[in-house]
């Protein structure tokens, strides 16, 4: 009989694809080298809709796992000196920081572009 049967979890997709443990408890990266495909295109845009006129910078199309996406978001928030979040694979940074984010991402990923004025 199974040791436990998960009924509900708020953890989301923050699980290792190899051992199925949460990313905090996973130790697979020491054993299995991670190789990712380069993203086709990363789009940076500014949006105010649904935010009471406050602008945020959205970074879409980053094809990296959830744990590393959160780490990238933290680095970008530190670079810009503002808050933000990761929602549904999209990084949100408070304020208009498109040029700074574009420069930072061009060093790491090919195909970064700004959409909108």
Buried (B, 14 or more C-beta within 10 A) or exposed (E): EEEEEEEEEEEEEBBBEEEEEBBEEBEBEEEEEEEEEEBEEBBBBBEEEEEEEEEBBBBBBBBBBBBEBBEBBEEBBEBBEBEBEBEEBBBBBBBBBBEBBBEBBEEEBEEBEBEEE
